[in-house]
Amino acid sequence: MKRTDVRNVAIIAHVDHGKTTLVNELLKQGGIFRENQEVQDRVMDSGDLERERGITILAKNTSVFYKGVKINIVDTPGHADFGGEVERVLKMVNGVLVLVDACEGPMPQTRFVMQKALELNHKLIIVVNKIDRPDARLSEVQDEILELLFDLNASDEQIDSPIIFCSGREGTATKDYHEQGKDLTPLFEEIINYFEPQEVDEEGPFQMLVSSIDYNEYVGRIGIGRIERGKATVNQDVGTCNYNVSGKEQKGKLVTIYQIEGLNRVPVESAKAGDIVCISGLENISIGDTVCDLSKIEPVPFVKISEPTVEMTFSVNDSPFAGKEGKFVTTRHLRDRLFKEMLKDVSLRVEETDSADSYRVCGRGEMHLSILIETMRRGGYEFQVGAPKVMYKKDGDKLLEPIEKLVVDVPEDKTGPIFSAMGVRKGELLQMENIGSRIRLEFKIPARGLFGYKSQFLTDTRGEGVFNTIFYGYEEYKGDIERRTTGSLVAFETGESVTYGLFNAQGRGQLFIGAGVPVYEGMIVGVSPKNEDIVVNVCKKKHLTNTRAAGSDDALRLETPKIMSLEEAMEFIADDELLEITPKNIRIRKKTLNTEMRAKRKAHGLE
């Protein structure tokens, strides 16, 4: 039987190609908001971090109605670190809108998500967005999309995918870019007519694959997915199983069933095959589980999520300032929070270590882990993390390391510093092409070679470069890469920084703090241009003498300190250093705080 009243659609695109803005307009024109309702920008990015950074981190579900058809829309993340989200979301849908920027054209992430959609044999509608940009290259971008489809071995039908030209900001769409669109009707029509109604079995025993997980303090874990077969009703007895994990069978009851209407979850008594629903009542449900009627328990095949490539050690804060600024500071708090995150984030792995106070946290990249750290920090957690490390693999006698594909888009006169940086970081040029007055360079580079490169890249290109990475694969170890060529300025004693002490210290390097900042022995207060650590006393006051010129202290001019963001601090720290994370501060410190102890350990080769 065909469900003609439902279409399940995913929107996939590269970061910042206007996905969430377009969904906003679809919601407005699909009648989800009242005429006079005030709607904030990018309504689908619900987290503060998502709004600030302008990126989608977790896949979101919404729906609109058009001509009596319910269109379930899943907005997916565009950043490579959240690829685990994209892979599983595509299992819920039967059609994909591929969004491409009218100036940038297909980018690495577009290729990654498109490949996943083609592998699942989904139909595509290509949406060229931002056609109102003054630098839009519409016919060239059209050719680049076709080239990409050929590259990915798309079928004839996929190569003939319809192309719609949109301006998400204006809320208009047209099939011919020479004509001005009025609204998004051409896009709605294409979704209804091109994506065929899905073939479903409404009579069979209930079966549903859980593609996403939410968590609610009141009802616990909520499984989100598409009903593959049969009908689900409230209070129905069900069993769960998993395609990739045997022995995970358990029984339970569907306590509540929600359908998604617009941005709200509406409780319903029952739902049938083809609907995307949220269910609660199954205690240990996780992504990839299949929920079935007890009469026929059989798992739905499910993609194994890509392995993490970067790890960091999270541990309880043990600095002299521990417990002063955070609400959650104990081992139990840290453990519970990390394991709870793992319930929602399928690409994250948390493992216990030999130490009772430390946990090994593995993720898809620095960005993935930095978002977790920032979310925890804002939630009142206080803890410390070590330097990020890549995860190696063994293949017989060979040591393999993760390799990333780096794509940079830079002005023609800024390529020199890029090539010299790639030489040092073991990058290999794969491709080089001219796009107008800019050059696009593609490299393959060890993941560890990218640590700390983002901020250097922005400096080298004076902020004009575009920087993107995506996982490329595992290759043989490429040899040593120098992580950092600078040393640290380390505080000599505990106290409060004063102008006199800072003035003397700033001659040794660039400072991270100003006057009146509490510091402790072993805390890092700046960076030294030499490749060695220098101990400085920023708490040192000027000795009082009876001959002082009035206003002599006012003459001490301090340079503006460099305030490190979380990402910059993560990229900066060396292996013998830690980041102290609290809701109010991010401090960098040495693992061994005592100056003498540190010198002894270094002399014995322990640091």
C-alpha positions in Angstrom: 0.0 0.0 0.0 1.2 3.5 -0.7 1.1 6.4 1.8 0.1 9.3 -0.4 -0.5 11.6 2.5 3.2 11.6 3.8 6.6 12.5 2.4 9.7 12.1 4.6 12.5 14.4 3.4 16.1 15.1 4.7 17.9 18.3 3.9 21.7 17.8 3.5 24.3 20.4 2.7 27.7 21.8 3.6 28.1 24.1 6.6 26.7 27.6 6.1 24.9 26.9 2.8 21.6 28.2 4.2 19.9 24.9 5.2 18.3 26.1 8.4 17.2 29.4 6.9 15.5 27.6 4.1 13.6 25.3 6.5 12.5 28.5 8.4 10.8 29.7 5.2 9.3 26.3 4.4 7.7 26.4 7.9 6.4 29.9 7.3 4.9 29.2 3.9 3.7 25.7 5.1 1.4 27.6 7.5 3.1 26.5 10.7 3.3 30.0 12.1 0.4 32.3 12.6 0.3 35.4 10.4 1.2 37.7 13.2 3.6 35.4 15.0 7.1 36.7 15.6 9.6 34.1 14.4 13.2 34.2 15.4 15.9 33.5 12.7 17.0 29.9 12.2 14.3 28.6 14.5 15.5 25.0 14.0 18.9 25.7 15.7 17.5 25.4 19.2 20.8 25.3 21.3 22.6 28.5 22.3 25.8 27.1 20.9 24.1 26.3 17.5 22.8 29.9 17.3 26.2 31.5 18.3 28.2 29.5 15.8 25.6 29.3 13.1 25.9 25.5 12.8 23.5 22.7 13.3 24.9 20.1 15.7 22.0 17.7 16.2 19.6 16.6 13.5 16.2 18.2 14.0 12.7 17.0 12.9 9.8 19.2 11.8 6.9 19.0 9.5 4.8 21.2 7.2 1.5 20.6 5.3 1.1 21.3 1.6 -2.1 20.4 -0.3 -3.1 17.9 2.4 0.2 16.1 2.4 2.4 16.1 5.5 6.0 16.7 4.7 8.3 15.5 7.5 11.6 17.5 7.2 14.8 16.4 8.9 17.4 19.2 9.1 20.8 17.5 9.4 24.2 18.9 10.5 26.6 20.0 7.8 29.8 19.8 9.8 32.0 16.7 9.2 32.4 16.1 13.0 28.7 15.4 13.2 28.6 13.0 10.2 27.3 10.2 12.5 24.1 12.2 12.7 23.7 12.4 8.9 24.2 8.7 8.3 21.4 7.6 10.6 19.0 10.3 9.7 19.0 9.2 6.0 17.5 5.8 7.1 14.3 7.7 8.1 13.6 9.4 4.8 12.7 8.5 1.3 14.0 11.6 -0.5 16.8 14.1 -0.1 17.1 17.8 -0.8 20.7 18.6 -1.6 21.4 22.2 -0.9 24.3 23.9 -2.6 25.6 27.5 -2.3 25.2 29.5 -5.6 28.8 30.9 -5.2 30.8 28.2 -3.4 29.3 25.2 -5.3 29.6 21.6 -4.0 32.0 21.5 -1.0 33.6 18.4 0.8 30.7 17.9 3.1 28.2 18.1 0.2 30.1 15.2 -1.4 30.2 13.2 1.9 26.4 13.5 2.5 25.5 13.0 -1.2 27.5 9.8 -1.3 25.6 8.5 1.7 22.3 9.3 0.1 23.3 7.7 -3.2 24.4 4.5 -1.4 20.9 4.3 0.1 19.4 4.8 -3.4 17.5 7.9 -2.4 16.0 10.3 -5.0 17.6 13.7 -5.0 16.3 17.2 -5.6 19.2 19.7 -6.1 18.5 23.1 -4.5 20.9 25.8 -5.5 20.5 28.3 -2.7 21.5 32.0 -2.2 20.9 32.9 -5.9 20.5 36.5 -4.8 24.3 36.7 -3.9 26.1 39.2 -6.2 28.9 36.6 -6.8 26.5 33.7 -7.7 27.9 31.4 -10.5 24.7 29.6 -11.4 25.5 27.8 -14.7 29.0 26.9 -13.4 27.6 25.5 -10.2 25.1 23.5 -12.1 27.9 21.9 -14.1 29.9 21.2 -10.9 26.9 19.4 -9.4 26.6 17.2 -12.5 30.3 16.5 -12.4 30.0 15.4 -8.7 27.1 13.1 -9.5 29.2 11.4 -12.3 32.1 11.2 -9.9 30.0 9.4 -7.3 28.7 6.9 -9.8 25.1 8.1 -9.6 22.4 6.2 -11.5 20.9 7.8 -14.7 17.8 8.8 -12.7 19.9 10.4 -10.0 22.0 12.3 -12.6 18.7 13.7 -14.1 17.7 15.0 -10.7 15.6 18.2 -10.9 17.3 21.4 -10.0 15.5 24.2 -8.2 17.0 27.7 -7.7 16.2 29.3 -4.3 16.8 32.3 -2.1 16.2 31.0 1.4 16.4 34.5 2.8 13.8 35.9 0.4 11.7 32.7 0.5 11.5 32.3 -3.3 12.1 29.4 -5.7 12.2 29.0 -9.4 13.0 26.2 -12.0 14.6 28.7 -14.4 17.2 31.0 -12.8 16.5 33.7 -15.5 13.1 34.2 -13.9 12.3 35.7 -10.5 10.5 33.3 -8.1 7.5 34.5 -6.1 7.4 32.0 -3.2 8.5 28.4 -2.5 5.6 26.7 -4.4 7.9 25.2 -7.1 9.9 23.5 -4.3 6.8 22.2 -2.5 5.4 20.9 -5.9 8.7 19.2 -6.7 8.8 17.4 -3.3 5.2 16.2 -3.7 5.5 15.1 -7.3 9.1 13.9 -7.6 9.4 12.0 -4.3 7.1 9.0 -4.7 4.8 8.0 -1.9 6.4 5.3 0.1 5.3 1.7 -0.2 4.3 0.5 3.3 2.9 -2.6 5.0 0.2 -1.4 7.4 -1.1 -4.8 8.1 2.1 -6.5 9.3 3.4 -6.7 12.9 4.8 -3.4 14.2 8.5 -2.6 13.4 10.5 0.6 13.8 14.2 1.5 13.6 15.4 4.1 16.2 17.4 6.6 14.2 17.8 9.3 16.9 17.5 9.7 20.6 16.3 12.5 22.8 16.3 12.6 26.6 13.7 14.1 28.9 14.0 14.3 32.7 10.4 13.2 33.1 10.0 10.3 30.7 13.7 9.3 30.3 14.9 8.3 26.8 12.8 9.0 23.8 13.4 7.0 20.6 12.8 8.8 17.3 12.4 6.9 14.0 10.1 6.0 11.1 7.7 3.1 11.5 8.8 0.5 8.9 5.8 -1.8 9.2 2.4 -2.2 11.0 0.9 0.1 13.6 2.0 1.4 17.0 -0.5 2.1 19.8 -0.1 3.5 23.3 0.4 0.8 26.0 1.4 -1.8 23.3 3.8 -4.5 24.6 7.0 -4.5 22.4 10.4 -6.0 22.2 13.7 -4.4 21.1 16.7 -5.9 19.3 19.8 -4.7 17.4 21.2 -5.7 14.0 24.8 -5.1 15.0 24.7 -6.3 18.6 23.3 -9.7 19.6 21.9 -10.4 23.0 20.4 -6.9 23.3 16.8 -8.2 23.3 14.5 -6.8 26.0 10.8 -6.3 26.5 8.8 -3.1 27.3 5.7 -1.0 26.7 5.0 2.1 24.6 4.0 4.6 27.2 3.6 7.6 24.9 3.7 8.2 21.1 4.2 11.7 19.7 3.9 12.9 16.1 5.9 16.0 15.0 3.7 18.8 13.8 5.6 22.0 13.0 8.0 22.5 15.9 5.8 20.7 18.4 5.4 17.1 19.5 1.8 16.2 19.7 0.7 13.1 21.7 -1.3 10.6 19.6 -3.0 7.3 20.5 -1.6 5.4 17.5 0.6 5.8 14.4 1.1 3.7 11.3 3.8 2.7 8.8 5.5 5.6 7.2 5.0 8.0 10.1 8.0 9.5 11.9 7.3 9.3 15.6 8.8 9.7 19.0 8.2 7.0 21.6 8.9 6.8 25.3 8.7 4.0 27.9 11.7 1.9 26.8 14.4 2.4 29.4 17.7 1.5 27.7 16.7 2.2 24.1 19.5 3.4 21.9 20.3 4.4 18.3 20.2 1.5 15.9 17.7 -0.5 18.0 14.6 -2.0 16.3 11.4 -1.9 18.3 9.0 -4.7 17.2 5.7 -6.4 18.0 6.3 -9.3 20.3 4.9 -11.7 17.7 7.8 -11.0 15.2 11.1 -9.7 16.6 13.5 -9.0 13.7 16.1 -6.2 13.5 16.3 -3.7 10.7 19.8 -3.5 9.1 21.6 -0.4 10.3 24.8 1.4 9.2 27.6 1.0 11.7 28.6 4.6 12.7 32.1 5.7 11.7 34.7 5.3 14.4 36.0 8.2 16.5 39.4 9.6 15.5 40.4 12.0 18.3 40.6 11.4 22.0 41.0 13.5 25.1 41.2 12.7 28.8 38.6 14.4 31.0 39.3 14.4 34.7 38.2 16.0 38.0 39.6 19.5 38.6 42.5 19.3 41.1 43.9 22.8 40.8 44.2 25.2 43.8 41.1 26.9 42.6 39.0 23.7 42.3 35.4 23.9 43.4 35.2 27.7 43.6 33.3 28.4 40.4 31.4 25.2 39.4 28.2 23.6 40.6 29.1 20.0 39.5 32.7 19.2 40.6 32.9 15.5 41.8 33.9 12.3 39.9 30.3 11.1 40.1 29.0 14.3 38.5 31.6 14.1 35.7 31.0 10.4 35.1 27.2 10.7 35.0 27.3 13.6 32.6 29.7 12.0 30.1 27.8 8.7 30.0 24.5 10.6 29.6 26.0 12.4 26.6 26.9 9.1 25.1 23.2 8.1 25.1 22.4 11.0 22.7 25.6 11.3 20.7 26.2 8.1 18.7 29.7 9.2 17.5 31.0 9.7 21.1 32.8 7.0 23.1 33.5 7.3 26.9 35.8 4.7 28.6 37.0 4.4 32.2 40.8 4.6 32.8 43.2 3.3 35.4 42.5 6.4 37.5 39.1 6.7 39.2 39.0 10.4 38.5 39.7 10.3 34.7 37.8 9.2 31.6 38.9 8.7 28.1 36.5 10.5 25.7 36.8 9.8 22.0 35.1 11.8 19.3 35.0 12.6 15.6 37.2 15.7 15.8 38.4 18.6 17.8 35.2 20.5 17.0 33.0 17.6 18.2 34.8 17.5 21.6 35.0 21.3 22.0 31.2 21.5 21.7 30.8 18.9 24.4 33.3 20.8 26.7 31.5 24.1 26.1 28.0 22.6 26.7 29.2 21.1 30.0 30.9 24.3 31.0 27.7 26.2 30.5 25.8 23.6 32.4 27.8 24.4 35.6 30.4 21.6 35.3 34.0 22.1 36.4 36.7 19.7 35.2 40.0 19.5 33.4 41.0 18.1 30.0 44.3 17.0 28.5 45.7 17.7 25.0 43.7 16.1 22.1 45.5 13.1 20.6 44.7 11.1 17.5 43.7 7.4 17.7 46.1 5.1 15.9 45.3 1.6 14.6 47.6 -1.4 14.2 47.7 -3.4 11.0 50.2 -6.2 11.5 53.5 -4.4 12.1 52.2 -1.2 10.6 51.0 1.8 12.6 48.1 3.5 10.9 46.9 7.0 11.6 43.7 8.9 10.6 44.1 11.2 7.6 41.9 14.2 6.9 41.1 15.8 3.5 41.6 19.5 3.9 40.0 21.9 1.3 41.0 25.5 1.5 39.7 28.4 -0.6 42.1 31.3 -0.6 42.9 34.5 -2.5 45.7 33.9 -5.2 48.3 35.9 -3.3 47.9 33.9 0.0 48.9 30.4 -1.3 52.6 30.7 -0.2 52.0 30.4 3.6 49.6 27.5 3.0 52.1 25.4 1.1 54.9 26.1 3.6 52.5 25.1 6.5 51.5 22.0 4.7 55.2 21.0 4.2 55.8 21.2 7.9 52.6 19.3 8.8 53.1 16.5 6.2 50.2 17.6 3.9 50.1 16.3 0.3 48.5 18.3 -2.5 45.7 16.4 -4.2 44.2 19.0 -6.4 44.4 22.7 -7.3 41.9 24.8 -9.2 41.2 28.4 -10.0 37.8 29.8 -9.1 37.7 33.5 -10.3 40.3 35.4 -8.3 40.6 32.6 -5.7 42.3 29.2 -5.7 40.9 26.1 -4.2 43.5 23.7 -2.8 42.9 20.1 -1.7 45.4 18.3 0.6 45.4 15.0 2.5 47.0 15.6 5.9 47.4 13.6 9.1 44.7 14.5 11.6 47.4 15.5 14.2 48.9 17.9 11.6 45.7 19.9 11.8 45.9 20.5 15.5 46.4 24.2 16.0 46.3 25.0 12.3 42.9 26.7 12.1 44.1 29.9 13.9 47.4 29.9 12.0 45.4 29.6 8.7 43.2 32.5 9.6 46.3 34.6 10.4 48.1 33.5 7.2 45.1 34.4 5.0 44.2 37.6 7.0 40.8 36.1 7.7 39.9 35.8 3.9 40.4 32.0 3.6 37.7 29.3 3.8 38.8 26.1 5.7 37.1 22.7 5.6 38.1 19.2 6.6 36.6 15.7 6.2 37.7 12.3 7.2 39.7 10.6 4.4 40.8 7.3 5.8 43.6 5.5 7.7 47.1 5.5 6.2 50.6 4.5 7.4 52.2 6.7 10.1 53.7 9.7 8.3 56.5 10.5 10.8 57.0 13.1 13.5 55.2 16.5 13.3 56.3 19.2 15.6 53.2 20.1 17.6 54.3 23.5 18.9 57.3 25.6 18.3 56.6 28.0 21.2 57.1 27.6 25.0 54.8 28.7 27.9 55.2 31.5 30.4 54.5 29.8 33.7 53.4 31.6 36.9 56.0 31.3 39.8 53.7 31.8 42.8 50.0 31.9 43.8 48.4 35.4 44.2 47.0 38.1 42.1 48.6 39.5 39.0 49.9 43.1 39.3 50.9 45.7 36.7 54.6 45.7 37.8 55.0 41.9 37.6 53.1 41.7 34.2 55.2 44.6 32.8 58.4 42.6 33.5 56.9 39.4 32.2 55.6 40.8 28.9 59.2 41.2 27.7 59.5 37.4 27.6 56.4 36.8 25.4 52.7 37.5 24.8 50.5 37.4 28.0 47.1 35.8 28.3 46.0 37.7 31.4 45.8 41.3 32.6 46.2 42.9 36.0 44.0 41.8 39.0 43.6 38.2 37.8 44.0 35.4 40.5 46.8 33.0 39.5 48.4 29.9 41.0 51.9 28.4 40.8 52.1 26.3 37.6 49.3 28.2 35.8 50.2 29.3 32.2 50.0 33.1 31.8 51.4 33.6 28.4 53.3 32.2 25.4 57.1 32.4 24.9 58.5 32.7 21.3 61.4 30.3 22.4 60.8 26.6 22.3 61.1 26.4 26.1 59.1 27.2 29.2 60.0 30.3 31.2 58.9 30.9 34.8 57.7 34.4 35.4 56.5 36.2 38.6 53.4 38.2 37.6 52.5 38.8 41.3 55.7 40.6 42.0 55.2 44.1 43.5 57.6 47.0 43.3 59.7 47.5 46.4 58.8 50.6 48.2 61.7 53.1 48.7 61.6 56.6 50.1 62.6 58.1 46.7 59.6 57.7 44.3 58.5 59.9 41.6 54.8 60.6 41.6 53.0 58.8 38.9 55.9 56.5 38.0 53.7 53.4 38.2 51.2 54.9 35.8 54.0 55.0 33.2 54.1 51.2 33.0 52.2 50.4 29.8 50.8 46.9 29.5 50.2 45.4 26.1 46.7 44.0 25.5 46.6 40.3 26.6 45.5 37.6 24.1 42.3 36.1 25.5 42.2 32.5 24.4 39.0 30.9 23.1 38.3 27.3 24.1 39.3 26.0 20.6 42.5 28.1 20.6 43.4 26.8 24.1 42.7 23.2 23.1 45.0 23.7 20.1 47.7 25.4 22.2 48.2 23.0 25.1 51.2 20.7 25.0 51.3 17.1 26.3 52.5 18.1 29.8 49.7 20.7 30.1 46.0 20.7 31.0 43.0 22.9 30.5 41.0 23.8 33.6 37.4 24.3 32.5 35.0 26.1 34.8 31.7 28.0 34.1 33.5 31.3 34.5 37.1 30.7 33.2 39.3 28.6 30.9 42.7 28.4 32.5 45.8 26.6 31.0 48.1 24.9 33.5 51.0 22.5 33.8 50.2 18.9 34.9 52.9 19.3 37.6 52.3 22.6 39.3 55.3 22.9 41.6 58.3 24.5 39.8 61.0 22.4 41.4 59.1 19.1 41.0 58.5 20.0 37.3 62.3 20.6 36.8 63.2 17.3 38.5 60.6 15.4 36.4 61.9 17.0 33.2 65.5 16.1 34.2 64.5 12.5 34.6 62.7 12.5 31.2 59.2 12.1 32.8 57.8 15.2 31.1 
